[in-house]
Amino acid sequence: MILAAGVIEPTWQVAVFVAFRVASALPTLRWPFAGALIALVADFADLFLMDVIGGITDYQRLDKLCDLGYIATFLVVAARWSGLERVVAFVLFGYRMIGEVAFEITGQRALLLLFPNVFEFWFVAVAARRHYRADRALTPRQASLALLILLIAKEAQEYFLHVDRFLDQFSALGALQGVWHTITGR
């Protein structure tokens, strides 16, 4: 239940949900690439957790607030970077935070399309490059191409999640059952 002031009621389900999301972000501090993948998988998997424990009435708002946990860990790691990687990360983070604040004030999901979270995709791409090709510097041309590709991918994701609301018609377990039925015919 959401209280009149728009604050999420602190239930045990919300506490479990938040603890799961925070715990999934922490490995990023030690292992940026692997930790980022864990945090992003947990961001998707929390739908299953919500289905199992119930008691979460405003998933969208709670999810956006919990996203700040892993995004903050990404930012802490990005602050250790230098040069173009760091500058782009900070600009993308700031841009997304403007969108997050606007979303929290208005509740308009379409704002998330206008302010896509390219920061998280940038972080994963840079963490992967630093993990697998630490000896190679990122050039401005490579960064521009990467940003274009990441923006297109993120806009598509934001559209399907927040404008088309494709996943809103499914519970996580219901979606798995649908996939299973499609694959097996049962």
OpenMM code with the backbone's topology and positions (N, CA, C; nanometers):
from openmm import Vec3, app, unit

residues = "MET ILE LEU ALA ALA GLY VAL ILE GLU PRO THR TRP GLN VAL ALA VAL PHE VAL ALA PHE ARG VAL ALA SER ALA LEU PRO THR LEU ARG TRP PRO PHE ALA GLY ALA LEU ILE ALA LEU VAL ALA ASP PHE ALA ASP LEU PHE LEU MET ASP VAL ILE GLY GLY ILE THR ASP TYR GLN ARG LEU ASP LYS LEU CYS ASP LEU GLY TYR ILE ALA THR PHE LEU VAL VAL ALA ALA ARG TRP SER GLY LEU GLU ARG VAL VAL ALA PHE VAL LEU PHE GLY TYR ARG MET ILE GLY GLU VAL ALA PHE GLU ILE THR GLY GLN ARG ALA LEU LEU LEU LEU PHE PRO ASN VAL PHE GLU PHE TRP PHE VAL ALA VAL ALA ALA ARG ARG HIS TYR ARG ALA ASP ARG ALA LEU THR PRO ARG GLN ALA SER LEU ALA LEU LEU ILE LEU LEU ILE ALA LYS GLU ALA GLN GLU TYR PHE LEU HIS VAL ASP ARG PHE LEU ASP GLN PHE SER ALA LEU GLY ALA LEU GLN GLY VAL TRP HIS THR ILE THR GLY ARG".split()
positions = [
    Vec3(0.0846, -0.1174, 0.0000),
    Vec3(0.0000, 0.0000, 0.0000),
    Vec3(0.0891, 0.1237, 0.0000),
    Vec3(0.0510, 0.2237, -0.0778),
    Vec3(0.1247, 0.3486, -0.0833),
    Vec3(0.0560, 0.4470, 0.0101),
    Vec3(0.1311, 0.5104, 0.0939),
    Vec3(0.0769, 0.6103, 0.1857),
    Vec3(0.0415, 0.7365, 0.1081),
    Vec3(-0.0369, 0.8233, 0.1683),
    Vec3(-0.0860, 0.9433, 0.1010),
    Vec3(0.0262, 1.0290, 0.0433),
    Vec3(0.1382, 1.0360, 0.1098),
    Vec3(0.2486, 1.1213, 0.0639),
    Vec3(0.3291, 1.0584, -0.0488),
    Vec3(0.2872, 0.9419, -0.0988),
    Vec3(0.3594, 0.8769, -0.2067),
    Vec3(0.4785, 0.7955, -0.1591),
    Vec3(0.4871, 0.7715, -0.0288),
    Vec3(0.5962, 0.6944, 0.0288),
    Vec3(0.5556, 0.5470, 0.0295),
    Vec3(0.6485, 0.4615, 0.0016),
    Vec3(0.6206, 0.3185, 0.0001),
    Vec3(0.6124, 0.2694, 0.1438),
    Vec3(0.5040, 0.2003, 0.1757),
    Vec3(0.4839, 0.1503, 0.3120),
    Vec3(0.5905, 0.0453, 0.3435),
    Vec3(0.6580, 0.0576, 0.4579),
    Vec3(0.7633, -0.0378, 0.4927),
    Vec3(0.7047, -0.1687, 0.5466),
    Vec3(0.6925, -0.2667, 0.4587),
    Vec3(0.6451, -0.3994, 0.4973),
    Vec3(0.7637, -0.4945, 0.4953),
    Vec3(0.7453, -0.6153, 0.5490),
    Vec3(0.8552, -0.7123, 0.5442),
    Vec3(0.8876, -0.7484, 0.3996),
    Vec3(0.7874, -0.7480, 0.3109),
    Vec3(0.8123, -0.7793, 0.1701),
    Vec3(0.9001, -0.6726, 0.1047),
    Vec3(0.8716, -0.5486, 0.1363),
    Vec3(0.9537, -0.4397, 0.0831),
    Vec3(1.0960, -0.4511, 0.1382),
    Vec3(1.1105, -0.4851, 0.2658),
    Vec3(1.2433, -0.5007, 0.3266),
    Vec3(1.3222, -0.6121, 0.2584),
    Vec3(1.2577, -0.7243, 0.2313),
    Vec3(1.3245, -0.8357, 0.1631),
    Vec3(1.3650, -0.7941, 0.0219),
    Vec3(1.2739, -0.7284, -0.0471),
    Vec3(1.2984, -0.6823, -0.1833),
    Vec3(1.4194, -0.5880, -0.1876),
    Vec3(1.4204, -0.4890, -0.0995),
    Vec3(1.5295, -0.3915, -0.0955),
    Vec3(1.6607, -0.4592, -0.0573),
    Vec3(1.6580, -0.5486, 0.0403),
    Vec3(1.7803, -0.6193, 0.0816),
    Vec3(1.8372, -0.7013, -0.0343),
    Vec3(1.7503, -0.7680, -0.1085),
    Vec3(1.7933, -0.8457, -0.2248),
    Vec3(1.8618, -0.7554, -0.3272),
    Vec3(1.8013, -0.6421, -0.3555),
    Vec3(1.8559, -0.5522, -0.4572),
    Vec3(1.9882, -0.4901, -0.4113),
    Vec3(1.9977, -0.4507, -0.2862),
    Vec3(2.1229, -0.3911, -0.2353),
    Vec3(2.2336, -0.4965, -0.2347),
    Vec3(2.2042, -0.6145, -0.1847),
    Vec3(2.3048, -0.7219, -0.1805),
    Vec3(2.3544, -0.7578, -0.3196),
    Vec3(2.2665, -0.7532, -0.4181),
    Vec3(2.3076, -0.7893, -0.5545),
    Vec3(2.3976, -0.6831, -0.6180),
    Vec3(2.3946, -0.5615, -0.5660),
    Vec3(2.4781, -0.4544, -0.6217),
    Vec3(2.6194, -0.4538, -0.5647),
    Vec3(2.6373, -0.5041, -0.4453),
    Vec3(2.7664, -0.4929, -0.3766),
    Vec3(2.8840, -0.5595, -0.4470),
    Vec3(2.8673, -0.6748, -0.5140),
    Vec3(2.9839, -0.7333, -0.5834),
    Vec3(3.0479, -0.6419, -0.6880),
    Vec3(2.9726, -0.5448, -0.7373),
    Vec3(3.0257, -0.4511, -0.8367),
    Vec3(3.1445, -0.3730, -0.7819),
    Vec3(3.1432, -0.3479, -0.6527),
    Vec3(3.2522, -0.2712, -0.5923),
    Vec3(3.3852, -0.3446, -0.6008),
    Vec3(3.3824, -0.4760, -0.5991),
    Vec3(3.5056, -0.5569, -0.6048),
    Vec3(3.5357, -0.6063, -0.7463),
    Vec3(3.4319, -0.6489, -0.8165),
    Vec3(3.4437, -0.7052, -0.9516),
    Vec3(3.3489, -0.6291, -1.0435),
    Vec3(3.3923, -0.5157, -1.0987),
    Vec3(3.3004, -0.4290, -1.1724),
    Vec3(3.2210, -0.4969, -1.2833),
    Vec3(3.2851, -0.5730, -1.3685),
    Vec3(3.2110, -0.6326, -1.4802),
    Vec3(3.1176, -0.7423, -1.4315),
    Vec3(3.1688, -0.8396, -1.3593),
    Vec3(3.0842, -0.9490, -1.3088),
    Vec3(2.9779, -0.8953, -1.2136),
    Vec3(3.0160, -0.8016, -1.1275),
    Vec3(2.9210, -0.7441, -1.0332),
    Vec3(2.8082, -0.6705, -1.1036),
    Vec3(2.8413, -0.5988, -1.2107),
    Vec3(2.7378, -0.5283, -1.2869),
    Vec3(2.6394, -0.6284, -1.3477),
    Vec3(2.6909, -0.7376, -1.4000),
    Vec3(2.6017, -0.8390, -1.4566),
    Vec3(2.5115, -0.8986, -1.3490),
    Vec3(2.5667, -0.9229, -1.2310),
    Vec3(2.4859, -0.9749, -1.1197),
    Vec3(2.3763, -0.8747, -1.0841),
    Vec3(2.4110, -0.7484, -1.0745),
    Vec3(2.3125, -0.6453, -1.0387),
    Vec3(2.2019, -0.6350, -1.1426),
    Vec3(2.2376, -0.6441, -1.2702),
    Vec3(2.1363, -0.6329, -1.3754),
    Vec3(2.0475, -0.7567, -1.3826),
    Vec3(2.1050, -0.8736, -1.3609),
    Vec3(2.0221, -0.9952, -1.3561),
    Vec3(1.9265, -0.9884, -1.2372),
    Vec3(1.9755, -0.9398, -1.1251),
    Vec3(1.8896, -0.9249, -1.0065),
    Vec3(1.7781, -0.8238, -1.0316),
    Vec3(1.8086, -0.7194, -1.1077),
    Vec3(1.7061, -0.6205, -1.1421),
    Vec3(1.5924, -0.6862, -1.2196),
    Vec3(1.6249, -0.7782, -1.3065),
    Vec3(1.5219, -0.8527, -1.3795),
    Vec3(1.4573, -0.9581, -1.2891),
    Vec3(1.5382, -1.0260, -1.2116),
    Vec3(1.4884, -1.1365, -1.1283),
    Vec3(1.3988, -1.0892, -1.0151),
    Vec3(1.4065, -0.9623, -0.9800),
    Vec3(1.3223, -0.9156, -0.8703),
    Vec3(1.1733, -0.9285, -0.9020),
    Vec3(1.1391, -0.9372, -1.0288),
    Vec3(0.9989, -0.9633, -1.0661),
    Vec3(0.9536, -1.0987, -1.0119),
    Vec3(1.0428, -1.1968, -1.0187),
    Vec3(1.0106, -1.3294, -0.9663),
    Vec3(0.9974, -1.3244, -0.8143),
    Vec3(1.0894, -1.2522, -0.7516),
    Vec3(1.0840, -1.2371, -0.6066),
    Vec3(0.9522, -1.1718, -0.5658),
    Vec3(0.9135, -1.0673, -0.6368),
    Vec3(0.7888, -0.9982, -0.6063),
    Vec3(0.6691, -1.0925, -0.6203),
    Vec3(0.6689, -1.1742, -0.7247),
    Vec3(0.5596, -1.2703, -0.7436),
    Vec3(0.5527, -1.3697, -0.6289),
    Vec3(0.6670, -1.4132, -0.5803),
    Vec3(0.6719, -1.5152, -0.4757),
    Vec3(0.6311, -1.4589, -0.3397),
    Vec3(0.6825, -1.3415, -0.3035),
    Vec3(0.6546, -1.2902, -0.1686),
    Vec3(0.5297, -1.2026, -0.1631),
    Vec3(0.4882, -1.1460, -0.2774),
    Vec3(0.3702, -1.0587, -0.2761),
    Vec3(0.3933, -0.9351, -0.1925),
    Vec3(0.2858, -0.8621, -0.1651),
    Vec3(0.2921, -0.7498, -0.0723),
    Vec3(0.3583, -0.6236, -0.1242),
    Vec3(0.3842, -0.6142, -0.2549),
    Vec3(0.4443, -0.4939, -0.3113),
    Vec3(0.3420, -0.4345, -0.4072),
    Vec3(0.2890, -0.3189, -0.3687),
    Vec3(0.1785, -0.2621, -0.4455),
    Vec3(0.2210, -0.1623, -0.5520),
    Vec3(0.3386, -0.1031, -0.5402),
    Vec3(0.3864, -0.0089, -0.6413),
    Vec3(0.5254, -0.0521, -0.6854),
    Vec3(0.5284, -0.1608, -0.7611),
    Vec3(0.6554, -0.2176, -0.8055),
    Vec3(0.7378, -0.1147, -0.8821),
    Vec3(0.6744, -0.0420, -0.9730),
    Vec3(0.7480, 0.0512, -1.0581),
    Vec3(0.8258, 0.1524, -0.9755),
    Vec3(0.7616, 0.2115, -0.8784),
    Vec3(0.8284, 0.3129, -0.7962),
    Vec3(0.9380, 0.2476, -0.7100),
    Vec3(0.9078, 0.1331, -0.6479),
    Vec3(1.0069, 0.0648, -0.5649),
    Vec3(1.1269, 0.0204, -0.6488),
    Vec3(1.1008, -0.0306, -0.7675),
    Vec3(1.2086, -0.0735, -0.8566),
    Vec3(1.2995, 0.0436, -0.8928),
    Vec3(1.2409, 0.1570, -0.9264),
    Vec3(1.3209, 0.2747, -0.9618),
    Vec3(1.4054, 0.3208, -0.8431),
    Vec3(1.3491, 0.3158, -0.7231),
    Vec3(1.4264, 0.3542, -0.6048),
    Vec3(1.5397, 0.2547, -0.5790),
    Vec3(1.5115, 0.1250, -0.5955),
    Vec3(1.6161, 0.0237, -0.5750),
    Vec3(1.7228, 0.0299, -0.6839),
    Vec3(1.6838, 0.0718, -0.8036),
    Vec3(1.7829, 0.0885, -0.9099),
    Vec3(1.8921, 0.1857, -0.8670),
    Vec3(1.8556, 0.2826, -0.7847),
    Vec3(1.9546, 0.3791, -0.7383),
    Vec3(2.0667, 0.3121, -0.6602),
    Vec3(2.0365, 0.1992, -0.5952),
    Vec3(2.1393, 0.1263, -0.5213),
    Vec3(2.2488, 0.0736, -0.6115),
    Vec3(2.2099, 0.0053, -0.7193),
    Vec3(2.3151, -0.0477, -0.8058),
    Vec3(2.3762, 0.0629, -0.8903),
    Vec3(2.2973, 0.1626, -0.9266),
    Vec3(2.3534, 0.2737, -1.0032),
    Vec3(2.4570, 0.3486, -0.9188),
    Vec3(2.4314, 0.3614, -0.7892),
    Vec3(2.5282, 0.4275, -0.7009),
    Vec3(2.6584, 0.3482, -0.6932),
    Vec3(2.6488, 0.2152, -0.6879),
    Vec3(2.7725, 0.1353, -0.6858),
    Vec3(2.8463, 0.1493, -0.8182),
    Vec3(2.7711, 0.1561, -0.9290),
    Vec3(2.8345, 0.1780, -1.0589),
    Vec3(2.9081, 0.3120, -1.0588),
    Vec3(2.8444, 0.4138, -1.0012),
    Vec3(2.9054, 0.5469, -0.9990),
    Vec3(3.0315, 0.5489, -0.9127),
    Vec3(3.0294, 0.4792, -0.8003),
    Vec3(3.1486, 0.4717, -0.7147),
    Vec3(3.2651, 0.4108, -0.7925),
    Vec3(3.2383, 0.3058, -0.8670),
    Vec3(3.3440, 0.2424, -0.9464),
    Vec3(3.3869, 0.3342, -1.0601),
    Vec3(3.2911, 0.3964, -1.1279),
    Vec3(3.3236, 0.4860, -1.2398),
    Vec3(3.4072, 0.6048, -1.1925),
    Vec3(3.3912, 0.6446, -1.0679),
    Vec3(3.4704, 0.7553, -1.0136),
    Vec3(3.6186, 0.7197, -1.0065),
    Vec3(3.6495, 0.5919, -1.0066),
    Vec3(3.7892, 0.5465, -1.0046),
    Vec3(3.8521, 0.5480, -1.1439),
    Vec3(3.7686, 0.5588, -1.2467),
    Vec3(3.8186, 0.5628, -1.3840),
    Vec3(3.8781, 0.7001, -1.4108),
    Vec3(3.9352, 0.7140, -1.5297),
    Vec3(3.9907, 0.8443, -1.5675),
    Vec3(3.9514, 0.8747, -1.7117),
    Vec3(3.9783, 0.9951, -1.7505),
    Vec3(3.9596, 1.0359, -1.8888),
    Vec3(3.8167, 1.0277, -1.9388),
    Vec3(3.8056, 0.9923, -2.0641),
    Vec3(3.6785, 0.9892, -2.1356),
    Vec3(3.5777, 0.8953, -2.0703),
    Vec3(3.6244, 0.7803, -2.0247),
    Vec3(3.5341, 0.6833, -1.9617),
    Vec3(3.4635, 0.7451, -1.8407),
    Vec3(3.5395, 0.8130, -1.7605),
    Vec3(3.4837, 0.8748, -1.6391),
    Vec3(3.3917, 0.9923, -1.6718),
    Vec3(3.4355, 1.0795, -1.7602),
    Vec3(3.3551, 1.1971, -1.7959),
    Vec3(3.2202, 1.1546, -1.8527),
    Vec3(3.2214, 1.0627, -1.9465),
    Vec3(3.0965, 1.0159, -2.0071),
    Vec3(3.0075, 0.9516, -1.9009),
    Vec3(3.0661, 0.8721, -1.8137),
    Vec3(2.9875, 0.8078, -1.7082),
    Vec3(2.9176, 0.9114, -1.6212),
    Vec3(2.9896, 1.0162, -1.5807),
    Vec3(2.9298, 1.1184, -1.4945),
    Vec3(2.8209, 1.1980, -1.5665),
    Vec3(2.8422, 1.2292, -1.6940),
    Vec3(2.7401, 1.3014, -1.7709),
    Vec3(2.6148, 1.2149, -1.7857),
    Vec3(2.6332, 1.0890, -1.8206),
    Vec3(2.5177, 0.9991, -1.8365),
    Vec3(2.4448, 0.9778, -1.7046),
    Vec3(2.5188, 0.9671, -1.5959),
    Vec3(2.4570, 0.9527, -1.4641),
    Vec3(2.3725, 1.0766, -1.4311),
    Vec3(2.4299, 1.1935, -1.4480),
    Vec3(2.3567, 1.3172, -1.4190),
    Vec3(2.2309, 1.3312, -1.5028),
    Vec3(2.2408, 1.2981, -1.6303),
    Vec3(2.1246, 1.3063, -1.7190),
    Vec3(2.0139, 1.2123, -1.6718),
    Vec3(2.0507, 1.0910, -1.6355),
    Vec3(1.9499, 0.9961, -1.5879),
    Vec3(1.8874, 1.0421, -1.4572),
    Vec3(1.9666, 1.1011, -1.3696),
    Vec3(1.9120, 1.1468, -1.2413),
    Vec3(1.8084, 1.2575, -1.2613),
    Vec3(1.8286, 1.3419, -1.3618),
    Vec3(1.7269, 1.4421, -1.3946),
    Vec3(1.5964, 1.3710, -1.4307),
    Vec3(1.6061, 1.2676, -1.5113),
    Vec3(1.4883, 1.1901, -1.5481),
    Vec3(1.4250, 1.1187, -1.4302),
    Vec3(1.5066, 1.0663, -1.3409),
    Vec3(1.4543, 0.9972, -1.2221),
    Vec3(1.3753, 1.0933, -1.1341),
    Vec3(1.4297, 1.2129, -1.1133),
    Vec3(1.3606, 1.3125, -1.0311),
    Vec3(1.2291, 1.3523, -1.0986),
    Vec3(1.2334, 1.3761, -1.2275),
    Vec3(1.1113, 1.4120, -1.3005),
    Vec3(1.0080, 1.2997, -1.2922),
    Vec3(1.0532, 1.1748, -1.3026),
    Vec3(0.9620, 1.0614, -1.2907),
    Vec3(0.9008, 1.0554, -1.1516),
    Vec3(0.9822, 1.0730, -1.0487),
    Vec3(0.9316, 1.0671, -0.9114),
    Vec3(0.8294, 1.1776, -0.8843),
    Vec3(0.8511, 1.2941, -0.9414),
    Vec3(0.7589, 1.4051, -0.9209),
    Vec3(0.6274, 1.3837, -0.9951),
    Vec3(0.6365, 1.3362, -1.1193),
    Vec3(0.5171, 1.3274, -1.2040),
    Vec3(0.4557, 1.1881, -1.2116),
    Vec3(0.5381, 1.0845, -1.1944),
    Vec3(0.4898, 0.9481, -1.2130),
    Vec3(0.4703, 0.9107, -1.3591),
    Vec3(0.5140, 0.9959, -1.4511),
    Vec3(0.4981, 0.9716, -1.5946),
    Vec3(0.6102, 0.8812, -1.6461),
    Vec3(0.5746, 0.7582, -1.6812),
    Vec3(0.6743, 0.6618, -1.7260),
    Vec3(0.7409, 0.7017, -1.8566),
    Vec3(0.6719, 0.7807, -1.9390),
    Vec3(0.7300, 0.8227, -2.0666),
    Vec3(0.8561, 0.9070, -2.0458),
    Vec3(0.8700, 0.9705, -1.9298),
    Vec3(0.9912, 1.0471, -1.9012),
    Vec3(1.1141, 0.9566, -1.8998),
    Vec3(1.0951, 0.8303, -1.8672),
    Vec3(1.2073, 0.7373, -1.8641),
    Vec3(1.2579, 0.7078, -2.0052),
    Vec3(1.1719, 0.7285, -2.1047),
    Vec3(1.2135, 0.7167, -2.2442),
    Vec3(1.2934, 0.8403, -2.2861),
    Vec3(1.2525, 0.9558, -2.2366),
    Vec3(1.3219, 1.0804, -2.2673),
    Vec3(1.4585, 1.0870, -2.1973),
    Vec3(1.4682, 1.0228, -2.0806),
    Vec3(1.5920, 1.0205, -2.0028),
    Vec3(1.6382, 0.8753, -1.9842),
    Vec3(1.6774, 0.8084, -2.0930),
    Vec3(1.7120, 0.6665, -2.0820),
    Vec3(1.8359, 0.6435, -1.9953),
    Vec3(1.8409, 0.5281, -1.9330),
    Vec3(1.9524, 0.4952, -1.8446),
    Vec3(2.0681, 0.4362, -1.9258),
    Vec3(2.1240, 0.5180, -2.0122),
    Vec3(2.2390, 0.4745, -2.0913),
    Vec3(2.3601, 0.4575, -1.9995),
    Vec3(2.3570, 0.5242, -1.8846),
    Vec3(2.4660, 0.5116, -1.7882),
    Vec3(2.4934, 0.3658, -1.7546),
    Vec3(2.3890, 0.2863, -1.7269),
    Vec3(2.4138, 0.1470, -1.6887),
    Vec3(2.4753, 0.0681, -1.8035),
    Vec3(2.4284, 0.0904, -1.9267),
    Vec3(2.4866, 0.0206, -2.0414),
    Vec3(2.6311, 0.0653, -2.0630),
    Vec3(2.6570, 0.1962, -2.0480),
    Vec3(2.7932, 0.2485, -2.0616),
    Vec3(2.8839, 0.1838, -1.9572),
    Vec3(2.8354, 0.1770, -1.8346),
    Vec3(2.9153, 0.1190, -1.7277),
    Vec3(2.9526, -0.0256, -1.7613),
    Vec3(2.8557, -0.1047, -1.8042),
    Vec3(2.8829, -0.2454, -1.8367),
    Vec3(2.9818, -0.2545, -1.9528),
    Vec3(2.9633, -0.1711, -2.0548),
    Vec3(3.0536, -0.1752, -2.1702),
    Vec3(3.1964, -0.1389, -2.1296),
    Vec3(3.2115, -0.0339, -2.0498),
    Vec3(3.3458, 0.0073, -2.0075),
    Vec3(3.4054, -0.0966, -1.9125),
    Vec3(3.3245, -0.1484, -1.8200),
    Vec3(3.3755, -0.2511, -1.7282),
    Vec3(3.4210, -0.3746, -1.8057),
    Vec3(3.3476, -0.4112, -1.9101),
    Vec3(3.3879, -0.5258, -1.9939),
    Vec3(3.5186, -0.4948, -2.0666),
    Vec3(3.5280, -0.3753, -2.1240),
    Vec3(3.6515, -0.3375, -2.1942),
    Vec3(3.7697, -0.3373, -2.0988),
    Vec3(3.7504, -0.2830, -1.9805),
    Vec3(3.8584, -0.2771, -1.8825),
    Vec3(3.8955, -0.4174, -1.8321),
    Vec3(3.7991, -0.5068, -1.8280),
    Vec3(3.8246, -0.6441, -1.7828),
    Vec3(3.8988, -0.7241, -1.8905),
    Vec3(3.8516, -0.7133, -2.0147),
    Vec3(3.9057, -0.7965, -2.1217),
    Vec3(4.0159, -0.7296, -2.2037),
    Vec3(4.0172, -0.5975, -2.2091),
    Vec3(4.1162, -0.5257, -2.2895),
    Vec3(4.1705, -0.4053, -2.2137),
    Vec3(4.2172, -0.4299, -2.0947),
    Vec3(4.2649, -0.3214, -2.0074),
    Vec3(4.3821, -0.2456, -2.0684),
    Vec3(4.4525, -0.3087, -2.1593),
    Vec3(4.5711, -0.2464, -2.2176),
    Vec3(4.5377, -0.1481, -2.3295),
    Vec3(4.4127, -0.1414, -2.3698),
    Vec3(4.3739, -0.0533, -2.4805),
    Vec3(4.2954, 0.0672, -2.4303),
    Vec3(4.3359, 0.1838, -2.4753),
    Vec3(4.2658, 0.3075, -2.4381),
    Vec3(4.1427, 0.3243, -2.5269),
    Vec3(4.0428, 0.3866, -2.4716),
    Vec3(3.9201, 0.4156, -2.5450),
    Vec3(3.9387, 0.5459, -2.6217),
    Vec3(3.9141, 0.5419, -2.7524),
    Vec3(3.9269, 0.6625, -2.8338),
    Vec3(3.7917, 0.7350, -2.8400),
    Vec3(3.7928, 0.8638, -2.8696),
    Vec3(3.6664, 0.9363, -2.8842),
    Vec3(3.5758, 0.8749, -2.9922),
    Vec3(3.6336, 0.8273, -3.1003),
    Vec3(3.5534, 0.7648, -3.2066),
    Vec3(3.4862, 0.6370, -3.1554),
    Vec3(3.5613, 0.5542, -3.0848),
    Vec3(3.5039, 0.4323, -3.0277),
    Vec3(3.3939, 0.4658, -2.9274),
    Vec3(3.4173, 0.5673, -2.8455),
    Vec3(3.3182, 0.6077, -2.7464),
    Vec3(3.1910, 0.6562, -2.8141),
    Vec3(3.2046, 0.7348, -2.9202),
    Vec3(3.0870, 0.7856, -2.9923),
    Vec3(3.0063, 0.6719, -3.0535),
    Vec3(3.0740, 0.5781, -3.1163),
    Vec3(3.0049, 0.4640, -3.1753),
    Vec3(2.9371, 0.3797, -3.0677),
    Vec3(3.0078, 0.3554, -2.9603),
    Vec3(2.9504, 0.2782, -2.8500),
    Vec3(2.8278, 0.3476, -2.7935),
    Vec3(2.8361, 0.4786, -2.7738),
    Vec3(2.7223, 0.5529, -2.7194),
    Vec3(2.6008, 0.5471, -2.8115),
    Vec3(2.6234, 0.5551, -2.9410),
    Vec3(2.5126, 0.5464, -3.0361),
    Vec3(2.4444, 0.4098, -3.0270),
    Vec3(2.5232, 0.3047, -3.0265),
    Vec3(2.4687, 0.1688, -3.0172),
    Vec3(2.3970, 0.1490, -2.8837),
    Vec3(2.4583, 0.1940, -2.7755),
    Vec3(2.3981, 0.1788, -2.6431),
    Vec3(2.2687, 0.2593, -2.6308),
    Vec3(2.2661, 0.3785, -2.6883),
    Vec3(2.1451, 0.4606, -2.6846),
    Vec3(2.0305, 0.3933, -2.7595),
    Vec3(2.0576, 0.3406, -2.8760),
    Vec3(1.9533, 0.2714, -2.9537),
    Vec3(1.9004, 0.1523, -2.8749),
    Vec3(1.9906, 0.0727, -2.8189),
    Vec3(1.9480, -0.0450, -2.7420),
    Vec3(1.8675, -0.0042, -2.6189),
    Vec3(1.9125, 0.0983, -2.5492),
    Vec3(1.8437, 0.1399, -2.4264),
    Vec3(1.7090, 0.2028, -2.4575),
    Vec3(1.7000, 0.2816, -2.5637),
    Vec3(1.5712, 0.3406, -2.6014),
    Vec3(1.4703, 0.2317, -2.6353),
    Vec3(1.5144, 0.1275, -2.7040),
    Vec3(1.4235, 0.0166, -2.7347),
    Vec3(1.3745, -0.0488, -2.6059),
    Vec3(1.4661, -0.0735, -2.5133),
    Vec3(1.4277, -0.1334, -2.3853),
    Vec3(1.3321, -0.0426, -2.3081),
    Vec3(1.3642, 0.0852, -2.2991),
    Vec3(1.2789, 0.1788, -2.2260),
    Vec3(1.1401, 0.1871, -2.2901),
    Vec3(1.1343, 0.1858, -2.4228),
    Vec3(1.0053, 0.1919, -2.4909),
    Vec3(0.9190, 0.0705, -2.4536),
    Vec3(0.9751, -0.0478, -2.4666),
    Vec3(0.8966, -0.1682, -2.4377),
    Vec3(0.8559, -0.1779, -2.2914),
    Vec3(0.9416, -0.1294, -2.2016),
    Vec3(0.9092, -0.1364, -2.0589),
    Vec3(0.8150, -0.0260, -2.0125),
    Vec3(0.8364, 0.0976, -2.0597),
    Vec3(0.7682, 0.2109, -1.9983),
    Vec3(0.6627, 0.2797, -2.0850),
    Vec3(0.6683, 0.2631, -2.2163),
    Vec3(0.5673, 0.3230, -2.3036),
    Vec3(0.4709, 0.2159, -2.3512),
    Vec3(0.5245, 0.1134, -2.4162),
    Vec3(0.4410, 0.0024, -2.4621),
    Vec3(0.3892, -0.0808, -2.3450),
    Vec3(0.4678, -0.0825, -2.2375),
    Vec3(0.4345, -0.1576, -2.1156),
    Vec3(0.4088, -0.3056, -2.1458),
    Vec3(0.4895, -0.3586, -2.2343),
    Vec3(0.4741, -0.4967, -2.2787),
    Vec3(0.4721, -0.5949, -2.1623),
    Vec3(0.5608, -0.5768, -2.0660),
    Vec3(0.5701, -0.6723, -1.9556),
    Vec3(0.4649, -0.6512, -1.8472),
    Vec3(0.3937, -0.5379, -1.8519),
    Vec3(0.2935, -0.5108, -1.7486),
    Vec3(0.1799, -0.6124, -1.7489),
    Vec3(0.1562, -0.6756, -1.8634),
    Vec3(0.0464, -0.7706, -1.8723),
    Vec3(0.0840, -0.9098, -1.8197),
    Vec3(0.2065, -0.9272, -1.7788),
    Vec3(0.2536, -1.0568, -1.7320),
    Vec3(0.3040, -1.0475, -1.5889),
    Vec3(0.2850, -1.1542, -1.5140),
    Vec3(0.3645, -1.1710, -1.3936),
    Vec3(0.4895, -1.2451, -1.4401),
    Vec3(0.5941, -1.2413, -1.3622),
    Vec3(0.7171, -1.3095, -1.4027),
    Vec3(0.6932, -1.4591, -1.4182),
    Vec3(0.6230, -1.5182, -1.3214),
    Vec3(0.5967, -1.6622, -1.3295),
    Vec3(0.5018, -1.6932, -1.4451),
    Vec3(0.4057, -1.6050, -1.4698),
    Vec3(0.3137, -1.6237, -1.5828),
    Vec3(0.3879, -1.6187, -1.7154),
    Vec3(0.4854, -1.5291, -1.7268),
    Vec3(0.5650, -1.5206, -1.8493),
    Vec3(0.6447, -1.6485, -1.8709),
    Vec3(0.7034, -1.7027, -1.7638),
    Vec3(0.7771, -1.8296, -1.7764),
    Vec3(0.6846, -1.9427, -1.8186),
    Vec3(0.5643, -1.9453, -1.7620),
    Vec3(0.4679, -2.0483, -1.8002),
    Vec3(0.4312, -2.0351, -1.9479),
    Vec3(0.4155, -1.9114, -1.9955),
    Vec3(0.3851, -1.8889, -2.1367),
    Vec3(0.4972, -1.9358, -2.2276),
    Vec3(0.6206, -1.9066, -2.1893),
    Vec3(0.7356, -1.9526, -2.2680),
    Vec3(0.7405, -2.1051, -2.2680),
    Vec3(0.7208, -2.1659, -2.1506),
    Vec3(0.7209, -2.3113, -2.1406),
    Vec3(0.6127, -2.3716, -2.2293),
    Vec3(0.4940, -2.3138, -2.2265),
    Vec3(0.3827, -2.3635, -2.3091),
    Vec3(0.4160, -2.3511, -2.4578),
    Vec3(0.4769, -2.2392, -2.4965),
    Vec3(0.5137, -2.2199, -2.6356),
    Vec3(0.6172, -2.3223, -2.6806),
    Vec3(0.7134, -2.3507, -2.5958),
    Vec3(0.8204, -2.4446, -2.6311),
    Vec3(0.7701, -2.5881, -2.6327),
    Vec3(0.6927, -2.6246, -2.5321),
    Vec3(0.6544, -2.7659, -2.5169),
    Vec3(0.5147, -2.7987, -2.5672),
    Vec3(0.4310, -2.6982, -2.5839),
    Vec3(0.2924, -2.7247, -2.6247),
    Vec3(0.2067, -2.7684, -2.5075),
    Vec3(0.2609, -2.7683, -2.3862),
    Vec3(0.1843, -2.8068, -2.2671),
    Vec3(0.1590, -2.6913, -2.1766),
] * unit.nanometer
topology = app.Topology()
chain = topology.addChain("A")
for resn in residues:
    res = topology.addResidue(resn, chain)
    for name in ("N", "CA", "C"):
        topology.addAtom(name, app.Element.getBySymbol(name[0]), res)
